[in-house]
Amino acid sequence: MIIQPKIPIDRLIFRMGYARRPRFWRGDVVTLGTEDDLPQALTRAFIRLATRALDQGLLKGYQEIEARLPVLRGRIREADQIRHHWGRTIPLEVRYDEFTVDIPENQILLAATLRLFKLPTTRHKQRAALQRLRLQLTDVTPPSARPTWTPSRLNARYQPALEIAELILAGRSFEQRAGDVRVTGYLFSMAKIFEDFVAVALAEALKPYGGRASFQYPTHLDDGDLVDVRPDFVWLREGRPVIVADAKYKAEKPAGFPNADLYQLLAYCTVLDLPVGHLIYAKGNEPSRQYTVRRAGTRLVAHTLDLSLPPADLLACMGALADRLMAGVQTLARRP
């Protein structure tokens, strides 16, 4: 079974990537056909970009190695030597730097290759291409946890492939058994993709105004600090919250609690002492409108974002939204 999003795949992948590394995902990094489903789009893009990266040879780098050896190499780890081999000269507990292909960049490519190889949606020709990548990465150790890497001049040729690999690894793996049939695959949360994108894109758009963003801003509802609350997005100036926003792919409507998003946002505004709060929805799920709370006067503003827009237009919309939010802050600041 393939679950497909309602928007073009290339737009979805752009939002996934931008939320992770906005400076990299400002152009059309990956060219995809509009007919692709998400697993196929990611598989095809990864094979093309990883093949291009590895055709020039595997990237090498220095890794710190800790080992037990019969001869001295590098430096002795004195504490470990005394603890494990008191009174003996060999073996030696050592630490040394090795120039190797077993570095995070190659481990990430290998992890993505192995995940795609297991997917039932991967086609025969794609499995052959993935097998070639596995052979090229033979000397690389499969990571037990996802490695981290930092963009640099040295790994520039790897960066497009690494970005796609991280999107592949970000999907949640699942395995289900029905009778004698085992189903393996992976899922992406559309709500999480939307919320992450909005938070990062809004932070980038607000940077020219000065201040900093806090995602999942930690605070409390009560004076006794017993009830945690964590707004999706808070913009701070001189350490003080001036904007609060919550991103919602769809309105939350738990049974018996209609308009839960509004109640939640009102709580955020009250706790942060802000007269205005913002809800950001995916267009088509909720209308744009404004609510003024009786007696309190707090304004709760619902905005919508058209996810079908091309990347440049979508970022322009986020810029316009940031301008409106900051205009409200400046208007309040001018009041006596």
VOSE-436624 format. One record per residue (C-alpha): residue in one letter; x, y, z. Coordinates in Angstrom, 2 decimals, decimal comma, always signed. Example, Ala and Ser with C-alpha at 12.3 -4.5 7.8 and 13.67 -1.06 7.14 Angstrom:
<atoms>
ATOM   aa         u         v         w
ATOM    A    +12,30     -4,50     +7,80
ATOM    S    +13,67     -1,06     +7,14
</atoms>
This chain:
<atoms>
ATOM   aa         u         v         w
ATOM    M     +0,00     +0,00     +0,00
ATOM    I     +1,32     +3,47     -0,90
ATOM    I     +0,01     +6,53     +0,96
ATOM    Q     +0,56     +9,63     -1,15
ATOM    P     +0,37    +13,31     -0,13
ATOM    K     -2,03    +15,64     -1,94
ATOM    I     +0,67    +18,07     -3,07
ATOM    P     +3,47    +17,62     -5,64
ATOM    I     +6,28    +15,44     -4,33
ATOM    D     +9,03    +17,95     -5,15
ATOM    R     +7,29    +20,60     -3,02
ATOM    L     +7,01    +18,17     -0,13
ATOM    I    +10,68    +17,18     -0,33
ATOM    F    +11,67    +20,84     -0,44
ATOM    R     +9,82    +21,51     +2,84
ATOM    M    +11,32    +18,43     +4,47
ATOM    G    +14,83    +19,51     +3,49
ATOM    Y    +14,42    +23,21     +4,23
ATOM    A    +13,39    +22,50     +7,81
ATOM    R    +16,67    +20,62     +8,33
ATOM    R    +19,09    +22,96     +6,50
ATOM    P    +17,52    +26,15     +5,09
ATOM    R    +20,70    +27,56     +3,53
ATOM    F    +21,09    +24,47     +1,32
ATOM    W    +17,46    +24,11     +0,22
ATOM    R    +16,89    +27,52     -1,37
ATOM    G    +16,82    +26,32     -4,96
ATOM    D    +15,53    +23,34     -6,89
ATOM    V    +18,19    +20,97     -5,53
ATOM    V    +16,39    +17,82     -6,64
ATOM    T    +14,59    +17,44     -9,96
ATOM    L    +11,64    +15,07     -9,69
ATOM    G     +8,79    +14,02    -11,95
ATOM    T     +5,30    +15,00    -10,83
ATOM    E     +4,16    +11,38    -11,27
ATOM    D     +6,50    +10,03     -8,58
ATOM    D     +5,26     +8,77     -5,25
ATOM    L     +7,40     +9,78     -2,27
ATOM    P     +9,42     +6,54     -1,81
ATOM    Q    +10,17     +6,37     -5,53
ATOM    A    +11,10    +10,05     -5,69
ATOM    L    +13,53     +9,73     -2,81
ATOM    T    +14,97     +6,47     -4,13
ATOM    R    +15,60     +7,80     -7,62
ATOM    A    +17,09    +11,06     -6,34
ATOM    F    +19,33     +9,29     -3,85
ATOM    I    +20,69     +6,77     -6,38
ATOM    R    +21,48     +9,54     -8,86
ATOM    L    +23,15    +11,85     -6,34
ATOM    A    +24,99     +9,14     -4,39
ATOM    T    +26,33     +7,59     -7,60
ATOM    R    +27,58    +10,99     -8,71
ATOM    A    +29,28    +11,55     -5,34
ATOM    L    +30,93     +8,13     -5,11
ATOM    D    +32,07     +7,94     -8,74
ATOM    Q    +34,89    +10,32     -7,77
ATOM    G    +35,99     +7,96     -5,00
ATOM    L    +35,04     +7,63     -1,36
ATOM    L    +35,60    +10,63     +0,84
ATOM    K    +38,22    +10,09     +3,54
ATOM    G    +38,79    +11,81     +6,85
ATOM    Y    +40,47    +11,45    +10,21
ATOM    Q    +38,62     +9,47    +12,86
ATOM    E    +39,71     +9,07    +16,47
ATOM    I    +40,10     +5,37    +17,24
ATOM    E    +40,33     +3,73    +20,65
ATOM    A    +41,78     +0,22    +20,56
ATOM    R    +43,68     -2,46    +22,45
ATOM    L    +46,91     -3,26    +20,55
ATOM    P    +50,11     -5,30    +21,09
ATOM    V    +52,24     -2,34    +19,93
ATOM    L    +52,16     +1,38    +20,63
ATOM    R    +50,23     +3,51    +18,20
ATOM    G    +49,23     +7,07    +18,98
ATOM    R    +48,80     +7,80    +22,68
ATOM    I    +48,27     +5,47    +25,65
ATOM    R    +44,98     +5,88    +27,50
ATOM    E    +46,63     +5,78    +30,90
ATOM    A    +43,48     +5,40    +33,02
ATOM    D    +42,25     +2,45    +30,92
ATOM    Q    +45,73     +0,90    +30,85
ATOM    I    +45,98     +0,92    +34,64
ATOM    R    +42,42     -0,28    +35,15
ATOM    H    +42,62     -3,21    +32,71
ATOM    H    +46,30     -4,17    +32,65
ATOM    W    +47,88     -3,13    +35,95
ATOM    G    +51,51     -4,27    +36,09
ATOM    R    +51,59     -5,51    +32,47
ATOM    T    +53,23     -3,83    +29,48
ATOM    I    +51,02     -5,43    +26,83
ATOM    P    +48,44     -5,19    +25,46
ATOM    L    +48,23     -1,40    +25,27
ATOM    E    +45,07     +0,71    +25,51
ATOM    V    +45,70     +3,39    +22,88
ATOM    R    +44,01     +6,28    +21,10
ATOM    Y    +45,09     +7,35    +17,61
ATOM    D    +43,82     +9,19    +14,53
ATOM    E    +43,29     +7,16    +11,38
ATOM    F    +42,75     +8,46     +7,85
ATOM    T    +39,83     +6,30     +6,75
ATOM    V    +36,68     +6,03     +4,67
ATOM    D    +34,74     +5,00     +7,79
ATOM    I    +33,52     +8,55     +8,46
ATOM    P    +30,01     +9,94     +9,15
ATOM    E    +29,39    +11,04     +5,55
ATOM    N    +29,95     +7,53     +4,17
ATOM    Q    +28,07     +5,92     +7,06
ATOM    I    +25,01     +8,07     +6,31
ATOM    L    +25,08     +7,08     +2,63
ATOM    L    +25,41     +3,41     +3,61
ATOM    A    +22,52     +3,63     +6,10
ATOM    A    +20,25     +5,20     +3,47
ATOM    T    +21,31     +2,58     +0,89
ATOM    L    +20,47     -0,28     +3,27
ATOM    R    +17,10     +1,22     +4,18
ATOM    L    +16,05     +1,68     +0,56
ATOM    F    +17,25     -1,82     -0,30
ATOM    K    +14,76     -3,26     +2,24
ATOM    L    +11,74     -1,35     +0,95
ATOM    P     +9,21     -3,43     -1,01
ATOM    T     +8,54     -0,45     -3,31
ATOM    T    +12,15     -0,44     -4,56
ATOM    R    +12,26     -1,68     -8,16
ATOM    H    +14,58     -4,31     -9,60
ATOM    K    +16,84     -1,87    -11,48
ATOM    Q    +17,01     +0,33     -8,40
ATOM    R    +18,08     -2,64     -6,27
ATOM    A    +20,90     -3,30     -8,72
ATOM    A    +22,03     +0,33     -8,46
ATOM    L    +21,80     +0,21     -4,65
ATOM    Q    +23,84     -3,00     -4,62
ATOM    R    +26,58     -1,21     -6,57
ATOM    L    +26,56     +1,54     -3,94
ATOM    R    +26,80     -1,09     -1,19
ATOM    L    +29,87     -2,59     -2,87
ATOM    Q    +31,51     +0,83     -3,11
ATOM    L    +30,86     +1,30     +0,62
ATOM    T    +32,17     -2,13     +1,64
ATOM    D    +34,80     -0,72     +4,00
ATOM    V    +32,27     +1,48     +5,80
ATOM    T    +30,68     +0,34     +9,08
ATOM    P    +26,87     +0,49     +9,29
ATOM    P    +26,14     +3,05    +12,04
ATOM    S    +24,28     +1,97    +15,18
ATOM    A    +22,92     +5,53    +15,57
ATOM    R    +22,53     +8,21    +12,95
ATOM    P    +25,88    +10,04    +12,55
ATOM    T    +26,11    +13,81    +12,38
ATOM    W    +28,02    +15,75     +9,75
ATOM    T    +28,90    +19,37     +9,08
ATOM    P    +28,89    +20,93     +5,59
ATOM    S    +32,38    +21,96     +4,54
ATOM    R    +34,54    +22,53     +1,50
ATOM    L    +35,89    +18,98     +1,85
ATOM    N    +32,48    +17,24     +1,60
ATOM    A    +30,90    +19,65     -0,90
ATOM    R    +30,46    +16,98     -3,59
ATOM    Y    +28,66    +14,74     -1,09
ATOM    Q    +26,22    +17,35     +0,20
ATOM    P    +23,26    +16,86     -2,21
ATOM    A    +23,36    +13,08     -1,63
ATOM    L    +23,67    +13,55     +2,14
ATOM    E    +20,65    +15,85     +2,24
ATOM    I    +18,47    +13,26     +0,48
ATOM    A    +19,95    +10,47     +2,62
ATOM    E    +18,97    +12,31     +5,81
ATOM    L    +15,40    +12,71     +4,54
ATOM    I    +15,27     +8,97     +3,87
ATOM    L    +16,57     +8,21     +7,36
ATOM    A    +14,15    +10,70     +8,92
ATOM    G    +11,19     +8,53     +7,93
ATOM    R     +9,77     +6,31    +10,65
ATOM    S    +10,39     +2,63     +9,95
ATOM    F     +7,61     +0,17    +10,53
ATOM    E     +7,14     -3,55    +10,20
ATOM    Q     +3,80     -5,31    +10,46
ATOM    R     +2,89     -8,98    +10,19
ATOM    A     -0,46    -10,22     +8,95
ATOM    G     -0,53    -14,00     +9,12
ATOM    D     +2,54    -15,21     +7,25
ATOM    V     +3,04    -11,92     +5,39
ATOM    R     +5,50     -9,34     +6,69
ATOM    V     +5,18     -5,75     +5,46
ATOM    T     +8,11     -3,36     +5,76
ATOM    G     +8,17     +0,33     +4,95
ATOM    Y     +8,50     +3,81     +6,34
ATOM    L     +6,24     +6,77     +7,02
ATOM    F     +6,56    +10,53     +7,20
ATOM    S     +4,30    +12,65     +9,39
ATOM    M     +2,78    +15,40     +7,24
ATOM    A     +1,93    +17,36    +10,40
ATOM    K     +5,54    +17,18    +11,65
ATOM    I     +6,92    +18,19     +8,23
ATOM    F     +4,56    +21,19     +8,13
ATOM    E     +5,27    +22,30    +11,70
ATOM    D     +9,05    +22,00    +11,30
ATOM    F     +9,01    +23,91     +8,01
ATOM    V     +6,87    +26,76     +9,36
ATOM    A     +9,05    +27,18    +12,44
ATOM    V    +12,33    +27,27    +10,51
ATOM    A    +11,03    +29,39     +7,61
ATOM    L     +9,44    +31,91     +9,97
ATOM    A    +12,68    +32,16    +11,97
ATOM    E    +14,66    +32,77     +8,77
ATOM    A    +12,18    +35,43     +7,61
ATOM    L    +12,28    +37,28    +10,95
ATOM    K    +16,09    +37,42    +11,21
ATOM    P    +16,39    +40,87     +9,54
ATOM    Y    +14,26    +42,37    +12,33
ATOM    G    +16,66    +41,27    +15,06
ATOM    G    +16,02    +38,81    +17,83
ATOM    R    +16,06    +35,05    +17,96
ATOM    A    +13,65    +32,13    +17,63
ATOM    S    +12,88    +29,52    +20,24
ATOM    F    +11,21    +26,32    +19,06
ATOM    Q     +9,07    +24,46    +21,59
ATOM    Y     +9,65    +27,36    +24,00
ATOM    P     +9,74    +25,93    +27,55
ATOM    T     +7,53    +27,65    +30,12
ATOM    H     +4,74    +26,85    +32,60
ATOM    L     +1,02    +27,52    +32,79
ATOM    D     +0,89    +28,02    +36,58
ATOM    D     +2,85    +29,88    +39,22
ATOM    G     +3,87    +26,59    +40,82
ATOM    D     +5,56    +25,40    +37,59
ATOM    L     +3,50    +22,18    +37,67
ATOM    V     +2,02    +22,34    +34,16
ATOM    D     +4,44    +22,54    +31,24
ATOM    V     +3,48    +24,41    +28,08
ATOM    R     +5,62    +24,54    +24,92
ATOM    P     +4,51    +26,88    +22,12
ATOM    D     +5,78    +25,76    +18,71
ATOM    F     +7,37    +29,13    +17,97
ATOM    V     +8,34    +32,13    +20,07
ATOM    W    +10,33    +35,12    +18,81
ATOM    L    +12,35    +36,88    +21,49
ATOM    R    +13,92    +40,32    +21,66
ATOM    E    +16,32    +41,06    +24,47
ATOM    G    +15,17    +37,81    +26,05
ATOM    R    +11,47    +38,80    +26,09
ATOM    P     +8,80    +37,04    +23,97
ATOM    V     +7,22    +39,37    +21,39
ATOM    I     +5,59    +36,84    +19,01
ATOM    V     +3,98    +33,48    +19,72
ATOM    A     +2,76    +31,15    +16,98
ATOM    D     +1,54    +27,58    +16,69
ATOM    A     +1,70    +25,65    +13,41
ATOM    K     -1,11    +23,19    +12,76
ATOM    Y     -1,35    +21,08     +9,63
ATOM    K     -4,99    +20,49    +10,56
ATOM    A     -7,11    +21,91    +13,36
ATOM    E     -7,12    +19,70    +16,43
ATOM    K    -10,68    +18,72    +17,32
ATOM    P    -10,60    +16,07    +20,04
ATOM    A    -13,99    +14,61    +20,97
ATOM    G    -15,78    +16,92    +23,36
ATOM    F    -13,24    +19,74    +22,95
ATOM    P    -14,02    +21,84    +19,84
ATOM    N    -11,71    +24,78    +19,05
ATOM    A     -8,89    +23,23    +21,08
ATOM    D     -6,30    +25,18    +19,06
ATOM    L     -7,80    +28,50    +20,14
ATOM    Y     -7,89    +27,54    +23,81
ATOM    Q     -4,27    +26,41    +23,61
ATOM    L     -3,14    +29,62    +21,91
ATOM    L     -5,02    +31,75    +24,44
ATOM    A     -3,14    +29,95    +27,22
ATOM    Y     +0,16    +30,74    +25,49
ATOM    C     -0,74    +34,43    +25,15
ATOM    T     -1,75    +34,61    +28,80
ATOM    V     +1,40    +32,92    +30,06
ATOM    L     +3,69    +35,04    +27,85
ATOM    D     +1,72    +38,27    +28,49
ATOM    L     +1,13    +38,87    +24,79
ATOM    P     -1,98    +40,59    +23,38
ATOM    V     -1,84    +38,69    +20,06
ATOM    G     -1,23    +35,05    +19,16
ATOM    H     -0,99    +33,37    +15,76
ATOM    L     -2,15    +30,04    +14,37
ATOM    I     -0,68    +28,94    +11,03
ATOM    Y     -2,66    +26,30     +9,13
ATOM    A     -2,18    +24,55     +5,81
ATOM    K     -4,53    +26,23     +3,34
ATOM    G     -7,74    +24,30     +2,77
ATOM    N     -7,90    +22,82     +6,25
ATOM    E     -9,03    +25,95     +8,12
ATOM    P    -10,05    +29,49     +7,05
ATOM    S     -8,05    +32,65     +7,76
ATOM    R     -9,82    +34,69    +10,40
ATOM    Q     -9,34    +36,65    +13,61
ATOM    Y    -10,94    +36,15    +17,01
ATOM    T    -11,04    +38,70    +19,84
ATOM    V    -11,48    +37,16    +23,28
ATOM    R    -14,26    +38,76    +25,35
ATOM    R    -13,16    +40,91    +28,30
ATOM    A     -9,50    +39,97    +27,87
ATOM    G     -9,24    +41,63    +24,43
ATOM    T     -6,62    +39,08    +23,33
ATOM    R     -6,57    +38,61    +19,56
ATOM    L     -6,10    +35,13    +18,10
ATOM    V     -5,24    +35,30    +14,39
ATOM    A     -5,48    +32,29    +12,08
ATOM    H     -3,31    +32,39     +8,94
ATOM    T     -3,22    +29,91     +6,06
ATOM    L     -0,29    +28,77     +3,94
ATOM    D     -0,68    +27,43     +0,38
ATOM    L     +1,53    +24,34     +0,29
ATOM    S     +1,10    +23,86     -3,46
ATOM    L     +3,23    +26,93     -4,21
ATOM    P     +6,71    +26,55     -5,72
ATOM    P     +9,54    +26,88     -3,17
ATOM    A    +10,44    +30,49     -4,01
ATOM    D     +6,80    +31,61     -3,79
ATOM    L     +6,25    +29,68     -0,58
ATOM    L     +9,26    +31,36     +1,05
ATOM    A     +7,98    +34,73     -0,20
ATOM    C     +4,67    +34,02     +1,56
ATOM    M     +6,55    +33,21     +4,75
ATOM    G     +8,39    +36,50     +4,38
ATOM    A     +5,13    +38,40     +3,99
ATOM    L     +3,71    +36,62     +7,04
ATOM    A     +6,80    +37,58     +9,07
ATOM    D     +6,32    +41,21     +8,00
ATOM    R     +2,70    +41,17     +9,22
ATOM    L     +3,61    +39,58    +12,53
ATOM    M     +6,42    +42,08    +13,16
ATOM    A     +4,26    +45,02    +12,09
ATOM    G     +1,88    +44,07    +14,90
ATOM    V     +4,76    +44,03    +17,38
ATOM    Q     +5,94    +47,48    +16,28
ATOM    T     +2,41    +48,91    +16,45
ATOM    L     +2,06    +47,73    +20,04
ATOM    A     +5,49    +49,15    +20,91
ATOM    R     +4,44    +52,63    +19,71
ATOM    R     +1,35    +52,73    +21,92
ATOM    P     +1,69    +54,83    +25,11
</atoms>
